[in-house]
């Protein structure tokens, strides 16, 4: 099962979401988005549509989105990602991973540093 791991610049700005095959998700800054990222000011309220099919994530930037999504350092209005690939909007990274089906939606990701 595919999961989207979202990592913002601050330690508390992280979450993980299981992506159900065939379901379309709206990514955006607005709380009503299926995948809300409220801290990322470079995201539009409704920025892109994401749809998982088998082992690929199809990403389509919505017409009203004003800032680009970057894949491999290049701006892309749409793309397909395989597990292990990522895209970036502003200071937030969106990583696609394969995970266990038992993982919960919106699972908190905790970062721990040791010195």
PyMOL commands that set and color helices and strands:
alter all, ss='L'
color gray80, all
select strands_A, chain A and resi 2-7+14-19+24-28+35-36+48-53+56-61+69-71+74-76+78-82+86-89+92-98+107-108
alter strands_A, ss='S'
color yellow, strands_A
deselect
rebuild
show_as cartoon
